[in-house]
Each structure stands twice: as structure tokens, then as C-alpha cells.
Amino acid sequence: MLTEDLLTYIIEDQLKTPEPTHLIRRMLPKETQTGRIRIISGIRRCGKSTFLRERFRDSGQALFLNFEDPRLEGFDLQDFYKIETIADKQGKTVFVFDEIQNVSEWEHYVRSAYDRKKQLFITGSNAGMLSRELGTKLTGRYRQTELFPFSYPEFLEFRNLQKGIESLERYLLEGGFPEYLEENDPEYLRTLLRDIVSRDIAVRRNLRNESDLIRLAVFLLSNCGKEFSFNRITGSLQISSVRTTIDYCDYLRESYLLDYIPRFSWSVRQQQNNPKKVFGVDTGLIKANSLSLSQDAGRLLENLVFTHLRRRVVKIEYYKDERCECDFVVREPGVASAIQVCSRIDRQNMQREVTGLKNAIIATKVKQGYIITLDQEDTLDGFPVIPAWKWLSDSNLS
């Protein structure tokens, strides 16, 4: 339990934290007026706090409190009511709580505040911990928005660049973490990976073997766009058990660092048994932490297409049969399509890419398919071939 004077000091002191020198408007779904609690979730350092500070900058309505501040050690549920008293004294009517999952049983207070018509905005960087508390205590009372590192259009605005192959190649290598783009130091992205593994997973899960988590994260980041098997990873990295590997992979996903997509099958059981593909949240983070010494433009481009799709939809699959493969299948209404990603189409790979598209469309019953390349634009056997820089920057295409 903390005193009201100390809490007031911390709140005011946190406001002195320097803001980014270059702010841009984030491209999020249009908000609707609602009395529900607003949750902004996403990977650490992707800009959640900055997004909310920018939103309330001119109104002066919001009281901000970041629970990653070590001075808040010992904060308990009763201290939330002291925060309300401070807000009343300062004329604040909106509460913005960063990384609220650091407070034990925070959902009890949030439920109480909601019932008392308090306006709450919450950020969090662990999807698993948020979803458990939200699902048990706050069902139907919140609206969740996921925030990712900068998209390609946001990157263009930040860097003051024009869309095209040159800026796309920069985006592939640099990614979209705002602070990294300010600093241009690859060590920032390596430190970020260690922070995610340590603070968002190991500490919160009370895990002792942090080195296994780091090795697993680096291995998966180095193999983005590839199929993987829990059994094979367990053996190659000498992790104690397959169950531990599965749990660790789940934790890495909950931290928004990685995501896994299943192979398409109409059978749920078969889909669960098939190998999955792994993708990272940001190509710059992948590049900085990958064990691969070569710059694999094809796999980075495939990962970039995945992250762009993931901003719009949750369920993404890949297709594979005995003869061919299709990189992505999305079956949600309005965006249903099969997508091939190939850095460059030539005579050697043309038939393979087209066959994969055709077979995926027949098997999954989606209506359209197209091929995304680095810079080629054409029509191939009836399928549009679209430059990635155009597809990523045109919402009508994606």
C-alpha cells in the first residue's frame, strides 16, 4: 500500500518523461462511442502509451499511470481508490493505466470502476494474462484493439519517404519499432528481445530457465516463414520436455513476439496435428536477432505480408499438398483469398507459384488469389501480380 502523496508525486513525475520527437497518427480501426473499457494491447515498445498520450494531449482529461515504474512496487487494490481521489483533485475524468497486469487482481478494481461509470483505458503487452482476467471478470464490458509496430504507410510518414521499391527495402530491414527508428542502433532490438523474454515472460511466469526461452526465441526468429515441429525443436535445443517447448512457444506468442499459423485442413484434429509455420511481429526485430548471416529477402517479404494480414484478421492459414504450397489463405468474409509471396517471378518458379494458388483456391473454396512480389506487376494465368509496396499501401488491394 502506498501513500496518496507518493502516488501524486509518481504520477506527476511520470509526466516529465520525454515524448518522441516525431509523432505520427496511428492507423487503427475507427472508434465507436462506447461505455466499455478500452484495452490497447501489443508487443512491448510498439507505441501503446504514446498513442494514448497523443489522444488525450489536448483535452487534459486523462490521468496516466505506468505500472512498470519500480516505485509502484507494493501497489495494491486499495491504492486504486487513492488514484481516484487524486484524479478528482486534478479534475481528471479518464484513467489510463499502462501495463496494468503488473498489479495483482487488477480486474476486480476495473470491474468496480466500470460499474461506477469510470472511463478506463488500459494497455498490456501480454495477451494471455490479459485475456484470462478479461474473460473471467469483464466479459462483454471491454473493447480490445491490437497495436503493432509501424505499418508500411506509417513507416513512410515517419521517415518522410515515398512508396516504392527503395522505401520497401528499407522497411524490410528496419521494421517499425518507433524508438529503434529514432536511434538506428541494432542493439536496441536485441535488448528489446531480452526485455520481452525476461520481463513479459520469465518474471511473470516465475520461470527460472530464461536461457532456454532466449535460445528458443532466437531459433524461431531465425526460421520465420518455415514449418516447425515441437518434437524437433525440443531435441535440437535440448529443452527438458516437449510439454515445456509447447508452453514456451505459447508464452512467446502471448507476448506478441511470434505468431504461428496452421496448415489448412477441414478437419480440426488434422489441423492441430499438422506442422505450423512461425512468423515474427517485425522484420527489423527478426533481422537484428536472427542467426542467419544472409539477407533472405524472400522470407522477410513473406513475414511482412503476414504482419500486414495480421493487422486485419486473426485467422490465417497456409496450404500444402503433395505437389505444391500456397503461403497464405484467409477465409474471413470480405478478405477471403489465397496469397503467394515471391520476391521475383521467373521461368523457374512461375509454374510452382501458379499451381499452388490454383490448388489452394480449389481446396479452401476462396474466390480469389494473387501473387505479391518485391517490384513486379503483371497478370499471370489470370492472377494479379502485385508489387508489395503497392499492396501494403493500398487498403483496397489488401
N, C-alpha and C positions, 0 to 999 in steps of 0.2 A: 504494500500500500504506500502511495506517495502523497506528499502534501500538495495542497492546492497552489501554494506559492511556487513550489518546484515545477509543477506541471505548467504553470503560466510561463515561467522562465524558459522551459524547454520549447514550448510552442512558439514563443517569440524568437528564441534563438534559432530554431529551425528555419524560420522565415528569412534569416540572413544568408542562407545557403545560396551561393551564386547560381543564377539561372543560365541555361545555354545561351550563347551569344547569337545563335541563329535558330529561330523558331519557325516551324512551318506548320500549316494546318494538316492534321492527320486525316486520312481518307477512311472514315468509319461510316457504317450504316446510319442513315438519318434517324435521329432520336424522335421518339414519340413522347408526349407528355404522359407521365405515369407516376403514381404514388409509390411504385415499388422501389426497393433498394437497388441501386445501380452497382454492379460488380464489373470492374475493369481488370481482366486477368491477362497474363502473358509472361514471357520469359523475363528474367531479371535484366534491367537496364535497357529495355526496349522503348521506354518513354512514357510509361503509365502515369507517373507522378507529374511529369511536365505537361502531359495532355490535360490533366485535371486542373493544374495551376493556371494554365493558359485559359481554360474555360471560365474560371471564376476570377480572373485577374481584374477585370473592370468593375465587377459587381460589389466586391468586398464582402460578400455574404458568407464566405466559407471559412471555417476553422480547420487547419491542416494539422495532422499529427502522424509522424512516421514512426512506426513501432520497431524499426530496425535500430533506432537510437539506443546505444548501450545504457544511457542514463535512465531508460524506462524499465530496466530490469527490476522486477518486483511489482510491476503494474498489475492490478487485479480488477475484477469486475466492478467493485465499488468505486474505483478510480474513474470509470466512465462517467459517473454522475457528477464528479468534480469537474470533468471536462464540460459537461452541460452547463454547470454554474459559470465557468469561465466564459463560455460562449454567450450566455445571457448578458454578462457584464460587458462583453465586447460588441454586442449587437449582432452576433453571428447566428444564422439560421440553418446553415448547411454544414454537415460534418463530413470531412474527407479523411479517411483512415487508410494509411499505406501499410501494406503487409500485416493486416490485422490478425492473420493466423498465428502470429507470434504470441498472442495473448490467449491463455488457456480459457476454453469455454466462452470465447467471444460471441458465439452465435446466440447465447442466452441474452446478452445485452442487446444485440442487434434486433432480436425478436421483440424485446420490450420496447426499444426505441421506435420500431416500426409501428407497433400497436399504439404508441403515443404520438404518431404522426410526425416523427422527426424525419428530416430529409437526409439520407445517408448515401455516400459514395465510398466504395471500398476497392482497394487494389490488392492483388495477390499474385504470387509467382509460382504457386504450387496447385495445379488443377485438382490433384487427388484430395488434398486436405480441404480445399475449398468445397469441392463437390460433396464430400461426406457431411460436413456441417450444414451446408445449404440444403441438401436433400432431406436431412432429418428434422431440422428446426424451421426452415424458411421456405418450404415448398410453396410455389406459387406467389411468393412475396418479393421476388427479385427478378431483375433482368441482367443477364450477363453478356458482356461484349469482350471479345478477344482482341488484344492488340499485339501486333508483330513488329519486328524491326522494319525500317522504311521499305515500302514497295518501290518498284522502279520509278513511277511518276514522282513519288516523294523524294527519292534519291536525286532525280533530275532537278527538282526545285531546290533542294538543299545545296547541291553542287553548282547550280545555275548552268546546267548543261541542256543541250537539245537531244531529243530522242534520235537514236541511230546506232549503228554498229559500234562506234567508238565508245559512246557512253555505256552501252550494254556490256562491253568487255570490261570496262572499269567497275561496273556494278557487280559483275560476276566475281571479281577478285576482291572487292572491298566490302560488299554486303551492305547492310542497312542499319547497323547499330549506331545511333546518333553520336555518342561520345567517341567511339572509335573514329568516325569520320571527321570529328574535330581534331583528334590527336594524331591520327595516322601512325600509330605505333602498334605493330602486331602483338607485342607483349600484353597490350590491353585485353585482346581477345583470349589469350592464354590464361591470364589472370581471371577473366570472367568465367571461363570454363571451370577453373579450380573453385571459384566462389560458388558457382551453381552446385557443384558436386558436394562441397563442404557445407555451405550454409543452408541450401534449399533441400538437400537430401540427407547427408550424413548426420548433421546435428539434429534435424527434426525427426529423423527416424532412429536416432540413437544407435547409429552403425559405427562399429569400430574399424572395420577394414576399408578405409577410404581409398587405399591404393588400388584395390580391385575395381572399385567404381570408376576411378580415373582411367585405368587401363581399358575397361570396357567402353567407356565413353569415347576415348581416342580411337579404339578399334572400329567402333560403329561409324564415327565421323569419317574415318579413312575409307569406309566401304559404302558410302552413301550411294543409293541407286542400285545396290546389289541385294540379292536374296541372302538370307542368313538363317541359320538353324541354331536353336538354343543348345542342343547337344554338342554341336561342333564348336561353338564359342566356349562352352564350359571346358571342353578338352584342351582347346588351343591356348586359353588364358589361364588354365589350371585354377578355375574357380571351384569352390568346395562342392557344389552340387548344381544340378540343372534347375532345381527349385530356386536357388539363390540367384542364378543367372536371370531367370524369368522375373523375379522380384526386382532385381536391379534394373532390368530393361523397363519395367513398369515405372520405376521411380524416375528414370531419365526422361521418360515420356511425360510424366506428370509435371516435371519441371519445365516443360516446353522446349527442352533442348533437342529432342529427337521425336520422330513420329514413325509409325510402321503401318504399311498398307498391306492388306491381304491379297492373295491371288483370287480372282473371280471364280465363284462356283455357285450354282443354285442351291447346293447343299451346305447348310451352315456347318455341319460337322466336318465336311471335307475342307471347307474354307479354314476352319480352325487348325486342321492338321497340315495344311499346305505351308511351305515356307513363306515368310513375309519379306517385304523389301523395307529398307531403312532409309530415312531422309533426315537431314538436319534442318534447323529452323532458319539458317542464314548461311549463304555461301562464303562470306568473309570469315565467319567463325570456323567453317569447315576447313577452309584453306589454311588458316593460321594454326590449326590443331591437328591437321592430317599427317599421317606418317608417310604418305605418298610424296615423292620428290618431284613428280611430273605434274604439269598443269593439265589435267584432264578436262578440257573444255566441254566435251560431250556429257560427262557425268555432272559437272557443275550446272550445265544448262538444264539437264533433266531435273536436278534438285530445285533450280529456280522456278521451273514450270510447276513443280509440286507445291512450293510455298505459295505461289500465286493462286493456284486452285484452292489450297487450304484456307486462304483468307475468305473464300466464298462458301465452301462446303466442308463438311466434316468427313463424309464417307467417300473415300477414293480407293479404287482397286487397280490392280494390273491384271492383264490377261496373258495366259500362256498355254499353249498346247504342244503336241509332239513336233510340230513343224515350225512354229513361229511364236512371236511375242508382241504384245502391244503395251506401251509404257503405262498409260493411264486410262481408266474407264470411270466415268462419272455417270451415275444413273438417276440423279435427282432431277425432278421436273424443272424445265427452264434452262438447264445447263447440261442435260444428258448428251454425252458424246464420248467417242474414243479418240485418244490423242497419242500420236507418235512424236518423239523428240529425237532429232538427229542434227548434229552440228552442221553437217553438209550432206546433201543428197548427191550421189553419183551412181555410175552404172553398176558398181559392185554391191551397193546396199539398196538400190531402188526397189527391186522386186521383194526383198525381205520386208521393207517397211510397209509397202502396199498390202502384201499378203497378211501381215499382222493386223493392219487396220480392218481389212475385209473380214477376217475370221473373228475378230473381236466384236464387230458390229453384228454379225450373224448370231454369235453365241450369246451376247448380252442383250440383244434387241434394242440397242440405242439407235437413233435415227441418223446421226451424222458422225463424220470423222475428219480429222485434219492432221497435218504434219507441221511441226514447229521446228525451224532451223535458226541458225545464227543470223543469216542475212539473205537467204534465198527466198524468192517469191515466185510462185508458179501454180499450175494445176497439174496434178499427177494422177492419171487414171480416174479423173473426176473428183479427186480430193484436193482441197486448197493446201498449198504450201505457203506458210506464213512466217515472215521474219519475227524472231522472238521480241525484238524491240518494238515492233508494231503491235503484236498480240498483247504484250504486257502493258502497253499504254493506251489501249483502246478497249473500253469496257464492253462495247458491242461485239467484239470478237471473242472475248473470253467469258 
